[in-house]
Amino acid sequence: MPAAPRDPEYGNGPAGEPLTPPVLLASLLADRELGLRHLAGPAAAGVHGVHASEMPDPSPYLLGGELLLTAGAGPAEDPDGYVARLAGAGAAALGFGVAPVHEEVPAALAEACARHGLPLLEVPPRTPFSAVARAVGRLTAEARTRELRRTTEAQQALAAAAARPDPVPAVLARLAASLGGSVALWPGGRTAGPELPAPAREALSALLARVGREGGPATATDRAGGHHLAAYALAGRAALGTATPARAPGDHTVASVAAVLLTLLTAERPAGVEAAALTRLLLDGDPAAALTAGPWYAVHARGTGDPQALAAALGTVLLDPHEGGVRLLTDREPGAQPGWRLGVSAPAAPDALAAADAQAGRALQRAEAARTPLARHADAGFAGLVGQAEARAHAEALLGPLSPALRETLRAWLAHHGSWDRTAAALGVHRNTVRQRVARCAVLLGRDVDDPDVRMELWFALRTLDSGGRAVQRG
């Protein structure tokens, strides 16, 4: 069974982490040096990578979003089945190299691509497949640079809007312009941007009410009325909603910065209360008296960005820049930040900040060793859960980003103690497919699957869902 395909617009990834924009098919077709020609299927698609194969069924080796290149040996016997499997695996397009096997693209293959909605490109004899791969790599780097520049400029514009005499409507208007869509602040009904169609407006209202209620999620997303919808919890029970006709990789980061600014601007307490708390902490030496109940997160960070900007993105003014890094304290659950590598503690009460600080330091070491943007302290997780409802809710939240195929692979891999060969044999797939899927699980979950504590928590979560929510027994 193929891995879950990418979102066709811009790919998957952990919330808050900037994703690589796709290379548009039109950009490849416009490259005269490549000489590619569109023959069948849609003319629009987003390409996230290039893979060459002459296998009759390369779908188990695809993550989704690839331009698959072939000289014709793979689809020779069953063009329709071949194309159907590629489309089902989320391939972005098929590139057919004419000569030496075929002098022209087989008509049956073109018909199959048109039938299954898979773009078909002709690759001329003079164009090596490696040249196509290099072009995609170059265009990807250019797109990433443009998106990072756009995100940075949007963040700066939002900060400037927050300094205006009437900051809340200024931030909303700037956010709507940066996203190219509509935004809303709930409750109160403040909006900016074009009026939404009724289905999108109603769905966004439902999302805002969901994240704004006590105990609701911090963020939520949906699609309705031809729009991508997102909602972000603010201070108290307020919420920020966005609605855009299309999504860009940096949109989540831009909206998150706006959410932090609006939290500071709309909170009943003054924005400087954390600074006052820090002063009391320094003078009195009593964290429990100086800080609210929390929970609080200790963060250790190392990177090349501005520490003050990092603190603003994490919704705090409690930071300690030092040689080689930054320590921060925030009451908002941290997410990955561009230009930084973060280690995050478990949520802690004010009287447990020393332990949280040590946890964040160890998590940063793991993040740097694994070269991941963020690592969280890995505790026992399920060991502290009691009762069926709590265990199942924790399991569903933890494993929510994974498709059924990825959960099945992760379960088999953990059951076989991380053995690639035994897992592959149990699932009936190639060992490289197991490696790709487990790596995909690690990215989607934002966890270090080589950490024994993480493996234990994931195993308990999978067992809990397998047992219909029955409490997992130790033993």
C-alpha positions in Angstrom: 0.0 0.0 0.0 1.5 3.4 -0.9 2.3 6.0 1.6 -0.2 8.8 2.1 0.2 11.3 -0.7 1.1 14.9 -0.2 -1.4 17.7 -0.2 -1.3 18.6 -4.0 -0.9 22.3 -3.2 2.1 22.4 -1.0 2.9 19.1 0.8 2.6 17.9 4.3 4.5 18.8 7.4 4.4 19.7 11.1 2.2 22.6 11.9 4.1 25.8 12.2 7.1 24.5 10.2 7.6 26.3 6.9 7.2 23.8 4.0 8.9 23.7 0.7 6.7 25.2 -2.1 6.1 22.9 -5.1 7.6 23.5 -8.5 4.8 24.2 -10.9 4.5 22.1 -14.0 4.2 25.2 -16.1 7.7 26.3 -14.9 9.2 23.0 -16.2 7.4 23.2 -19.5 8.6 26.8 -19.9 12.3 25.7 -19.6 13.4 25.6 -23.3 16.6 23.8 -22.4 14.6 20.8 -21.1 12.2 20.8 -24.1 9.4 19.0 -22.2 6.0 18.7 -24.0 2.6 18.3 -22.3 0.7 15.4 -24.0 -2.2 14.4 -21.8 -3.9 14.9 -18.4 -4.1 18.2 -16.5 -1.7 20.9 -17.4 -1.4 22.1 -13.8 0.4 20.3 -11.0 2.9 20.9 -8.2 6.1 18.8 -8.2 8.0 18.1 -5.0 10.7 15.8 -6.3 11.8 13.6 -9.2 12.0 9.8 -9.2 13.1 7.6 -12.1 12.0 4.0 -12.4 11.4 1.2 -14.9 9.5 -1.0 -12.5 5.9 -2.1 -13.4 4.7 -0.8 -10.1 6.9 1.9 -8.5 4.1 3.2 -6.3 5.4 1.7 -3.0 8.5 3.8 -3.4 6.6 7.1 -3.8 5.8 9.6 -1.0 3.5 11.6 -3.3 4.1 14.7 -5.3 6.9 13.2 -7.5 7.4 13.6 -11.2 8.1 10.0 -12.2 10.4 9.5 -15.2 10.4 6.3 -17.3 11.8 5.2 -20.6 8.7 3.0 -21.1 9.6 -0.4 -19.7 7.4 -0.1 -16.6 4.1 0.8 -18.3 4.6 -1.4 -21.4 2.3 -4.3 -20.5 -0.5 -2.6 -18.5 -0.6 1.1 -19.2 -4.0 1.7 -17.5 -3.1 -0.2 -14.3 0.3 1.4 -14.2 -1.2 5.0 -14.4 -3.9 4.1 -11.9 -1.4 3.0 -9.4 0.7 6.1 -9.8 -2.4 8.4 -9.5 -3.4 6.4 -6.4 0.1 7.0 -4.8 -0.2 10.7 -5.3 2.3 11.1 -8.2 2.3 14.7 -9.5 3.1 13.8 -13.2 4.6 11.1 -15.5 7.5 12.0 -17.7 8.1 9.6 -20.7 11.5 9.6 -22.3 11.3 8.8 -26.0 14.2 6.6 -27.4 15.8 4.2 -27.1 12.8 1.9 -26.1 10.0 3.9 -27.8 10.2 6.4 -30.7 7.0 8.1 -29.5 4.8 8.0 -26.4 2.3 5.1 -26.7 -1.2 6.2 -27.4 -2.6 3.8 -24.8 -0.5 5.5 -22.1 -1.7 8.9 -23.1 -5.3 7.7 -23.0 -4.7 6.2 -19.5 -3.2 9.5 -18.2 -6.2 11.5 -19.5 -8.6 9.0 -18.0 -7.0 9.0 -14.5 -6.1 12.7 -14.4 -2.3 12.3 -14.4 -0.3 14.9 -16.3 1.9 13.2 -19.0 5.1 14.9 -20.3 7.3 13.9 -23.2 11.0 14.0 -22.5 13.0 14.4 -25.7 16.0 12.2 -26.4 18.5 15.0 -25.9 17.3 15.7 -22.3 18.8 13.4 -19.7 16.6 12.5 -16.7 19.2 14.0 -14.4 18.8 17.4 -16.2 15.1 17.3 -15.2 16.0 16.5 -11.6 18.5 19.4 -11.5 15.9 21.8 -12.9 13.4 20.8 -10.2 16.1 21.2 -7.5 17.0 24.7 -8.8 13.4 25.8 -9.1 12.6 24.4 -5.6 15.5 26.5 -4.1 14.3 29.6 -5.9 10.7 29.0 -4.7 11.9 28.5 -1.1 13.9 31.7 -1.1 10.9 33.6 -2.4 8.6 32.2 0.2 11.0 32.9 3.1 11.3 36.5 1.8 7.5 36.8 1.6 7.1 35.4 5.2 9.8 37.7 6.6 8.3 40.8 5.0 4.8 39.8 6.2 6.1 39.4 9.8 7.7 42.8 9.7 4.6 44.4 8.3 2.5 42.8 11.1 4.9 44.1 13.7 4.6 47.6 12.2 0.8 47.4 12.2 0.8 46.4 15.9 2.6 49.7 16.7 -0.1 51.9 15.1 -2.6 53.9 17.2 -5.5 51.5 16.4 -3.5 48.2 16.3 -6.1 45.5 16.2 -7.8 46.5 12.9 -4.4 47.4 11.5 -3.1 43.9 12.2 -6.2 42.2 10.8 -6.0 44.3 7.6 -2.3 43.6 7.2 -2.8 39.9 7.8 -5.6 39.7 5.2 -3.4 41.4 2.6 -0.4 39.2 3.4 -2.5 36.0 3.0 -4.5 37.2 0.1 -7.8 36.3 1.8 -10.1 37.2 4.6 -9.6 37.2 8.4 -12.0 37.4 11.4 -11.6 38.0 15.1 -14.0 36.2 17.4 -16.0 37.2 19.4 -16.8 40.7 18.3 -17.1 40.2 14.6 -14.1 42.2 13.4 -13.2 41.2 9.9 -10.8 42.3 7.1 -10.6 41.2 3.5 -13.2 40.2 0.9 -16.6 38.9 2.0 -16.7 35.2 2.1 -19.4 33.0 0.5 -21.9 31.6 2.9 -20.5 28.0 3.2 -17.0 29.3 4.0 -18.4 31.9 6.4 -20.4 29.4 8.3 -17.6 26.8 8.5 -15.2 29.5 9.7 -17.6 30.5 12.4 -17.8 26.9 13.6 -14.0 26.6 13.7 -13.7 29.9 15.7 -16.2 28.7 18.2 -14.4 25.4 18.5 -11.0 26.8 19.3 -12.5 29.6 21.4 -14.3 27.3 23.9 -12.7 26.2 27.1 -10.7 23.0 26.6 -10.8 23.4 22.8 -7.8 22.8 20.5 -5.2 25.5 20.0 -5.7 25.4 16.2 -8.2 23.8 13.7 -8.5 23.7 9.9 -11.2 23.0 7.4 -12.2 23.5 3.7 -15.5 25.0 2.6 -16.8 27.2 -0.2 -13.6 26.9 -2.2 -11.5 28.3 0.7 -8.9 26.9 3.1 -9.9 27.8 6.6 -7.8 28.0 9.8 -8.5 29.1 13.4 -6.1 30.0 16.2 -6.9 30.3 19.9 -6.0 33.7 21.5 -6.1 34.9 25.1 -9.2 33.9 27.1 -11.8 32.5 24.7 -11.0 34.7 21.7 -9.9 33.3 18.4 -8.4 34.4 15.0 -9.8 32.9 11.8 -8.3 33.0 8.3 -9.9 32.0 4.9 -7.8 31.9 1.7 -8.6 30.6 -1.8 -5.1 29.0 -1.9 -2.4 28.1 0.6 1.3 29.0 0.6 3.9 27.2 2.8 4.5 30.3 5.0 0.9 31.1 5.6 0.7 29.2 8.9 3.8 31.0 10.2 2.4 34.4 9.3 -0.9 33.7 10.9 0.8 32.4 14.0 2.7 35.7 14.4 -0.5 37.6 14.0 -2.2 35.4 16.6 0.7 36.2 19.1 0.3 39.9 18.4 -3.4 39.9 18.8 -3.2 37.9 22.0 -0.9 40.6 23.5 -3.2 43.4 22.1 -6.5 41.9 23.2 -5.6 40.3 26.5 -7.2 41.8 29.6 -3.8 41.9 31.4 -1.1 44.3 30.1 1.5 42.9 27.7 4.2 43.6 30.2 2.9 41.4 32.9 5.5 38.7 32.2 8.3 41.3 32.5 6.8 42.4 35.9 6.7 38.7 36.9 10.3 38.3 36.0 11.2 41.4 38.1 9.4 39.9 41.1 11.1 36.6 40.5 14.5 38.2 40.6 13.7 40.2 43.7 11.7 37.6 45.7 13.2 34.4 44.4 9.8 32.7 44.4 8.6 31.4 41.0 5.3 30.3 42.4 4.5 33.7 43.7 5.8 35.6 40.6 4.2 33.6 37.8 0.7 32.4 37.0 -0.1 28.7 37.4 0.8 28.0 33.8 1.6 25.4 32.5 4.9 26.8 31.5 7.4 25.6 28.9 11.1 26.0 29.1 12.8 26.4 25.8 16.5 26.2 24.8 17.2 27.6 21.3 20.2 27.9 19.0 20.1 29.7 15.7 21.0 32.7 13.6 17.8 34.8 14.1 16.9 37.7 16.4 16.2 36.4 20.0 13.7 39.2 20.5 11.8 38.1 17.4 11.9 34.5 18.5 10.5 35.5 21.9 7.7 37.4 20.1 6.9 34.4 17.9 6.7 32.2 21.1 4.4 34.8 22.8 6.8 35.7 25.7 9.2 38.4 26.9 10.9 36.0 29.3 14.2 35.3 27.5 17.8 34.9 28.5 20.2 35.3 25.5 23.6 33.9 26.2 26.7 32.9 24.3 25.7 30.1 22.0 22.0 30.2 22.4 18.8 31.5 24.1 16.7 30.3 27.1 13.0 31.2 27.1 10.0 30.7 29.3 6.5 30.8 27.8 3.0 29.7 28.7 2.1 28.9 25.0 3.1 25.5 23.6 6.1 26.3 21.3 6.3 25.3 17.6 9.2 25.2 15.2 10.6 28.6 14.1 12.5 29.5 11.0 16.2 29.8 11.5 16.2 28.2 15.0 16.6 24.8 16.5 14.5 24.3 19.7 14.5 22.0 22.7 11.2 22.2 24.6 10.4 20.9 28.1 7.3 19.1 29.2 4.6 21.5 30.5 5.5 22.5 34.1 4.2 24.4 37.1 6.2 27.4 38.4 7.8 25.4 41.2 9.2 22.8 38.7 11.0 25.2 36.3 14.5 24.0 37.2 13.6 20.5 36.1 11.9 21.9 33.0 15.1 23.9 32.1 17.1 20.7 32.3 14.6 18.9 30.1 14.8 21.7 27.5 18.6 21.5 27.4 18.5 17.7 26.8 15.8 18.1 24.1 18.0 20.7 22.3 20.9 18.3 22.3 18.6 15.7 20.7 17.4 18.2 18.1 20.9 19.1 17.1 22.0 15.5 17.0 19.0 14.6 14.8 19.2 17.9 12.8 15.5 18.5 13.4 14.0 22.0 14.0 12.4 21.0 17.3 12.6 18.3 19.9 10.3 17.9 22.9 11.1 16.3 26.2 9.9 12.7 25.9 8.2 11.4 29.0 6.3 8.2 29.6 3.1 9.8 28.3 0.6 7.0 28.8 2.1 6.0 32.2 0.3 9.0 33.7 -3.1 8.4 32.0 -5.9 6.8 33.9 -9.2 5.8 32.4 -10.5 4.8 29.0 -11.6 8.3 27.7 -8.3 10.0 28.6 -6.1 7.2 27.1 -8.1 7.2 23.9 -8.1 11.0 23.6 -4.3 11.1 24.1 -3.8 8.3 21.5 -6.0 10.0 18.9 -4.3 13.3 19.4 -0.8 11.8 19.2 -1.5 9.6 16.1 -3.9 12.0 14.4 -1.4 13.1 11.7 -0.8 9.5 10.5 -2.7 7.8 7.7 -3.9 4.2 8.2 -1.0 2.9 6.1 1.5 4.8 8.1 0.0 3.6 11.4 0.1 0.0 10.2 3.8 0.4 9.2 4.7 2.0 12.5 2.9 -0.7 14.5 4.7 -3.4 12.6 8.1 -1.7 12.9 7.7 -1.2 16.7 6.4 -4.8 17.1 9.6 -6.0 15.3 11.9 -3.9 17.5 12.9 -1.6 14.6 14.0 -4.3 12.2 13.6 -3.1 8.7 13.8 -6.6 7.1 11.3 -8.3 9.4 8.9 -5.4 9.2 9.1 -5.5 5.4 8.5 -9.2 5.3 5.5 -8.9 7.6 3.9 -6.1 5.5 4.9 -7.6 2.1 6.7 -4.4 1.0 10.3 -3.5 0.3 12.6 -2.6 3.2 13.2 0.9 1.6 9.4 1.4 1.7 9.5 0.7 5.5 12.3 3.2 5.9 10.5 5.9 4.0 7.2 5.4 5.9 8.9 5.4 9.3 10.8 8.5 8.4 7.5 10.1 7.3 5.9 9.1 10.6 8.8 10.9 12.5 8.3 14.1 10.5 4.5 14.2 10.8 4.6 13.4 14.6 7.5 15.7 15.3 9.0 12.9 17.4 12.4 11.2 17.6 11.4 7.6 16.9 14.9 6.4 17.9 14.1 7.5 21.5 13.0 4.5 23.6 10.5 6.7 25.6 8.9 7.9 22.3 8.7 4.3 21.0 7.0 3.2 24.2 4.5 6.0 24.1 3.7 5.3 20.4 3.3 1.6 21.1 0.9 2.4 24.0 -1.1 4.7 21.7 -1.4 2.2 18.9 -2.4 -0.5 21.4 -5.0 1.8 22.9 -6.7 2.4 19.6 -6.4 -1.2 18.6 -8.2 -2.2 21.8 -11.1 0.2 21.2 -9.9 2.6 23.9 -9.5 0.0 26.7 -6.9 1.1 29.3 -3.5 -0.3 28.6 -2.2 -2.5 31.4 1.4 -2.4 32.5 3.3 -5.5 32.9 
